[in-house]
């Protein structure tokens, strides 16, 4: 996530509204369909994101989340069940920002919260375009 103008103090302000989470290698952080309104920042480790077709089979690993990645923004914003499953492929440290934490951050630091929301909007836009491109490639036999 790109926030080039943020200072160390700005990041500390955001991080004060998060909780540390540890996930062991092979364990699920979240599963498709679970209800949780939270966003995660990957501090260390690696996770794989997979999605089901809805017919009990899986599309397999869609992508990896590595240190510096952020994910979970869809459920954070829309409040609907998780749209993918996420598994740790090695011991992973994360920071969790719940919807309530985001609202508290907004009350305390409205300008920074605005920056964060626009940055998350850019993440969503990138992921929508990536999914669209992947769908096109699969539909027209252009590789995966």
Backbone bond lengths (Angstrom), bond angles and torsions (degrees), N, CA, C in turn:
res aa  C-N    CA-C-N  psi(-1)  N-CA   C-N-CA  omega(-1)  CA-C   N-CA-C  phi
1 X - - - 1.445 - - 1.518 108.13 -
2 X 1.297 116.10 135.01 1.458 122.51 -170.66 1.530 111.34 -103.86
3 X 1.320 116.38 110.06 1.471 123.16 175.83 1.530 107.87 -135.98
4 X 1.331 117.39 71.58 1.469 121.32 -170.64 1.519 115.19 -65.74
5 X 1.308 117.83 -23.25 1.472 119.75 -176.56 1.524 113.09 -90.00
6 X 1.322 116.45 -4.68 1.458 119.20 -178.35 1.521 110.77 -74.86
7 X 1.322 114.44 136.28 1.465 121.15 176.30 1.534 109.28 -88.57
8 X 1.311 115.30 173.82 1.467 120.52 175.37 1.528 109.61 -59.30
9 X 1.326 117.24 -39.84 1.466 120.58 179.20 1.530 111.70 -65.19
10 X 1.330 117.16 -36.22 1.466 120.46 177.18 1.528 110.31 -62.59
11 X 1.340 116.24 -45.56 1.465 120.44 178.03 1.527 110.81 -63.76
12 X 1.324 117.16 -39.64 1.474 120.00 177.76 1.524 110.93 -61.27
13 X 1.335 115.94 -38.81 1.466 119.78 178.68 1.529 110.66 -60.92
14 X 1.328 116.41 -44.88 1.466 119.45 177.57 1.528 111.10 -65.37
15 X 1.321 116.17 -48.01 1.463 120.16 -175.47 1.520 112.95 -63.62
16 X 1.329 117.08 -22.93 1.465 119.78 177.11 1.533 111.69 -67.32
17 X 1.328 116.95 -12.90 1.468 121.95 178.86 1.529 112.19 -103.24
18 X 1.334 116.99 10.93 1.466 121.31 -178.97 1.527 110.94 -111.92
19 X 1.326 115.61 166.98 1.458 122.10 174.50 1.528 108.21 -123.89
20 X 1.329 115.89 141.80 1.465 121.25 177.39 1.527 109.48 -74.87
21 X 1.335 115.42 139.79 1.462 122.74 178.54 1.526 107.90 -133.81
22 X 1.326 116.05 135.67 1.469 122.27 176.18 1.527 107.91 -116.90
23 X 1.334 116.13 136.24 1.461 120.81 177.85 1.523 108.12 -128.89
24 X 1.329 116.46 126.53 1.466 121.50 179.00 1.525 110.36 -75.04
25 X 1.300 115.89 152.75 1.463 121.65 177.48 1.530 110.06 -55.16
26 X 1.324 116.28 130.48 1.461 121.72 -179.99 1.511 114.86 90.91
27 X 1.325 117.94 -13.10 1.464 121.17 -179.51 1.523 111.02 -87.61
28 X 1.334 114.96 150.95 1.463 121.22 177.02 1.522 109.62 -85.19
29 X 1.310 116.19 134.38 1.462 121.31 170.54 1.519 108.99 -85.22
30 X 1.327 116.13 -41.18 1.458 121.59 177.96 1.521 108.85 -149.97
31 X 1.338 114.47 155.13 1.465 120.29 179.35 1.524 109.63 -124.11
32 X 1.313 114.51 146.07 1.456 121.81 176.72 1.525 109.73 -48.52
33 X 1.324 116.87 129.81 1.454 121.80 177.09 1.513 115.57 91.83
34 X 1.328 117.71 -14.28 1.468 119.80 178.24 1.527 110.05 -67.63
35 X 1.319 114.33 149.61 1.456 120.68 178.79 1.523 109.23 -97.78
36 X 1.303 117.25 114.07 1.464 122.15 175.29 1.516 107.65 -160.62
37 X 1.302 116.68 127.80 1.458 121.39 -178.51 1.522 108.51 -104.92
38 X 1.345 115.98 81.50 1.463 121.04 -176.72 1.519 110.34 -152.75
39 X 1.306 113.66 153.83 1.460 124.69 178.80 1.520 107.11 -114.36
40 X 1.333 117.35 146.99 1.463 121.45 -179.87 1.522 111.25 -123.23
41 X 1.329 115.18 139.99 1.461 123.47 172.26 1.525 106.67 -109.98
42 X 1.335 117.61 126.22 1.464 120.96 179.69 1.526 108.46 -83.37
43 X 1.326 116.33 120.05 1.462 122.50 179.17 1.527 110.14 -92.05
44 X 1.333 115.86 -46.68 1.465 121.19 -178.07 1.522 107.99 -153.78
45 X 1.330 116.92 148.94 1.455 121.14 178.05 1.515 111.44 106.25
46 X 1.326 115.90 -158.63 1.460 121.86 -179.78 1.522 109.42 -157.37
47 X 1.330 114.86 143.04 1.458 121.72 178.52 1.519 109.02 -131.20
48 X 1.341 115.99 153.33 1.459 121.47 174.18 1.519 108.46 -112.94
49 X 1.322 115.49 138.73 1.456 122.73 178.70 1.521 107.53 -106.63
50 X 1.337 116.78 127.63 1.465 120.77 178.17 1.519 109.03 -132.11
51 X 1.327 114.66 158.45 1.454 120.00 -177.96 1.516 109.43 -138.64
52 X 1.309 116.42 147.75 1.457 122.49 179.34 1.520 109.62 -95.20
53 X 1.326 116.14 155.03 1.462 121.08 175.44 1.517 111.08 -82.48
54 X 1.333 117.50 -8.49 1.454 121.34 -177.55 1.522 112.31 93.09
55 X 1.327 117.77 -2.89 1.467 122.24 179.12 1.520 109.74 -111.43
56 X 1.285 118.36 28.77 1.466 127.48 -179.97 1.520 113.43 73.02
57 X 1.331 118.25 -1.91 1.457 118.88 173.48 1.522 108.63 -101.06
58 X 1.294 116.39 170.55 1.458 120.37 -175.42 1.517 110.76 -120.67
59 X 1.294 115.79 152.69 1.460 121.05 174.48 1.517 110.49 -82.36
60 X 1.336 116.37 -3.68 1.461 120.31 -178.50 1.516 111.32 80.97
61 X 1.312 114.57 -168.56 1.458 120.34 -178.51 1.516 109.75 -67.69
62 X 1.308 115.81 122.67 1.456 120.82 178.33 1.521 110.06 -86.62
63 X 1.326 116.21 -41.08 1.458 121.17 178.41 1.512 109.62 -169.75
64 X 1.324 115.65 171.20 1.468 122.31 177.98 1.514 109.46 -109.68
65 X 1.317 114.36 146.19 1.463 121.69 172.93 1.519 106.75 -108.45
66 X 1.323 116.21 124.78 1.463 123.38 -176.24 1.524 109.81 -118.89
67 X 1.337 118.51 172.35 1.468 120.16 178.62 1.532 111.67 -50.97
68 X 1.325 114.39 133.42 1.458 121.21 -176.84 1.519 112.80 97.45
69 X 1.339 116.84 -13.42 1.467 120.93 179.65 1.521 110.63 -78.37
70 X 1.309 114.28 157.56 1.456 122.11 173.84 1.527 106.37 -131.33
71 X 1.326 117.11 140.83 1.462 120.18 177.39 1.520 109.55 -154.91
72 X 1.318 115.80 166.21 1.460 121.56 -177.22 1.512 112.31 98.51
73 X 1.338 116.16 5.65 1.461 120.45 -174.93 1.524 113.05 -65.99
74 X 1.333 118.23 -30.47 1.466 119.94 -177.97 1.526 110.20 -62.66
75 X 1.326 117.51 -53.55 1.468 120.99 -179.91 1.529 111.75 -66.60
76 X 1.329 117.23 -31.34 1.463 119.89 176.94 1.523 109.84 -60.34
77 X 1.331 116.31 -44.29 1.461 120.30 -176.42 1.523 113.56 -79.61
78 X 1.349 117.75 -45.65 1.463 117.76 -172.06 1.528 114.47 -95.59
79 X 1.333 118.20 -12.96 1.456 121.01 177.45 1.517 114.66 72.32
80 X 1.327 117.62 6.73 1.462 121.50 179.19 1.525 110.14 -86.81
81 X 1.330 117.30 168.17 1.471 119.86 179.55 1.532 112.28 -59.28
82 X 1.317 115.46 158.47 1.464 122.35 -179.43 1.523 111.20 -56.06
83 X 1.331 115.97 139.54 1.465 121.99 -177.98 1.527 112.45 -95.71
84 X 1.327 118.00 0.48 1.466 121.93 -179.87 1.526 108.93 -158.70
85 X 1.321 114.81 164.94 1.466 121.81 172.72 1.517 108.46 -102.83
86 X 1.329 116.22 146.84 1.466 121.23 -178.80 1.522 108.33 -131.74
87 X 1.350 116.10 126.79 1.462 124.01 -176.66 1.514 110.17 -123.09
88 X 1.313 116.64 141.11 1.468 120.62 174.68 1.526 108.62 -78.69
89 X 1.329 116.85 129.83 1.468 120.51 176.32 1.522 110.60 -98.01
90 X 1.316 116.32 -7.64 1.459 123.64 169.25 1.515 106.45 -157.14
91 X 1.330 119.53 166.53 1.464 120.10 -179.96 1.530 110.03 -51.86
92 X 1.332 115.41 131.08 1.460 120.49 -171.64 1.521 111.09 -131.50
93 X 1.332 115.26 137.02 1.465 123.21 174.59 1.523 108.00 -110.34
94 X 1.324 115.38 134.17 1.461 120.81 -179.14 1.518 109.87 -135.98
95 X 1.315 115.07 165.69 1.455 122.35 168.51 1.519 106.99 -119.14
96 X 1.320 115.99 131.64 1.460 122.78 -175.55 1.523 109.53 -106.88
97 X 1.332 116.17 126.94 1.459 122.27 175.39 1.523 107.50 -114.30
98 X 1.321 116.56 110.42 1.465 121.00 178.82 1.527 109.75 -80.00
99 X 1.319 115.08 168.02 1.465 120.17 175.96 1.527 109.96 -59.87
100 X 1.332 117.02 -42.96 1.470 120.24 177.91 1.525 110.92 -62.20
101 X 1.339 117.05 -39.80 1.462 121.02 176.90 1.515 111.76 -62.64
102 X 1.335 116.36 -40.71 1.466 120.64 177.50 1.521 110.76 -63.60
103 X 1.330 117.11 -41.97 1.466 120.40 179.52 1.532 110.76 -64.95
104 X 1.328 117.30 -39.98 1.470 120.86 177.57 1.526 110.46 -65.47
105 X 1.333 116.95 -40.72 1.466 121.51 176.86 1.525 109.77 -61.49
106 X 1.322 117.31 -39.98 1.460 121.65 179.06 1.530 111.71 -63.39
107 X 1.321 116.54 -41.29 1.467 120.21 179.14 1.528 110.47 -65.18
108 X 1.326 116.28 -42.37 1.468 120.96 -176.21 1.527 113.37 -79.20
109 X 1.337 117.01 -30.71 1.479 121.28 -172.62 1.529 109.65 -144.57
110 X 1.327 116.81 68.79 1.459 120.95 -172.95 1.531 113.20 -56.94
111 X 1.315 117.83 -42.76 1.464 120.63 -179.64 1.515 112.25 -63.86
112 X 1.328 116.68 -43.34 1.463 120.72 178.24 1.530 110.76 -66.70
113 X 1.325 116.43 -39.11 1.466 119.81 178.11 1.523 110.27 -62.81
114 X 1.318 117.45 -37.72 1.461 121.49 176.39 1.530 110.39 -62.20
115 X 1.335 116.45 -45.12 1.474 120.54 176.17 1.527 110.71 -57.59
116 X 1.332 115.93 -45.45 1.460 121.15 -178.49 1.526 110.79 -62.24
117 X 1.318 117.12 -44.47 1.463 120.40 -179.12 1.524 111.81 -63.00
118 X 1.331 117.57 -40.04 1.465 119.85 176.84 1.524 110.92 -66.80
119 X 1.325 117.59 -38.08 1.471 120.56 177.23 1.528 110.28 -64.05
120 X 1.323 117.16 -41.83 1.466 120.26 177.34 1.529 110.91 -66.69
121 X 1.324 117.01 -33.96 1.464 120.75 174.36 1.523 111.37 -61.25
122 X 1.337 116.46 -39.84 1.471 120.11 177.00 1.528 110.68 -65.64
123 X 1.334 117.24 -38.79 1.467 120.85 176.76 1.532 109.53 -61.14
124 X 1.325 116.79 -47.10 1.465 120.87 179.12 1.523 111.43 -60.84
125 X 1.323 117.12 -44.86 1.469 120.76 179.92 1.524 110.76 -60.38
126 X 1.332 116.93 -43.56 1.463 120.84 178.24 1.521 110.45 -60.44
127 X 1.327 116.71 -43.89 1.464 120.07 -176.97 1.523 111.92 -69.92
128 X 1.310 117.86 -35.32 1.465 120.45 175.79 1.524 109.82 -63.69
129 X 1.320 116.97 -45.13 1.473 120.11 178.76 1.525 111.06 -63.65
130 X 1.325 117.39 -41.46 1.465 121.13 179.15 1.531 110.25 -62.48
131 X 1.327 117.22 -43.54 1.467 120.77 179.30 1.525 110.72 -65.23
132 X 1.307 115.95 -39.96 1.466 120.57 178.67 1.529 110.71 -63.00
133 X 1.316 116.67 -44.49 1.468 121.23 178.32 1.526 110.99 -63.60
134 X 1.320 116.37 -42.25 1.471 120.13 179.93 1.526 110.54 -64.44
135 X 1.316 117.16 -42.14 1.460 121.61 178.22 1.525 110.71 -61.69
136 X 1.310 116.55 -43.89 1.465 121.05 178.99 1.524 110.48 -61.20
137 X 1.326 116.52 -45.59 1.471 120.23 -179.93 1.522 111.17 -62.13
138 X 1.325 116.92 -42.50 1.463 120.43 179.63 1.528 111.38 -68.04
139 X 1.328 116.81 -41.28 1.465 121.13 -177.89 1.524 112.40 -67.71
140 X 1.311 116.44 -34.47 1.460 120.14 -175.68 1.520 112.96 -106.61
141 X 1.342 115.85 14.84 1.457 120.04 174.69 1.509 114.67 64.09
142 X 1.319 115.91 35.40 1.465 120.49 -178.74 1.517 111.92 -97.67
143 X 1.302 118.26 20.37 1.471 120.85 -178.41 1.505 110.82 92.85
144 X 1.340 116.43 173.08 1.467 121.14 -175.93 1.412 114.00 -108.67
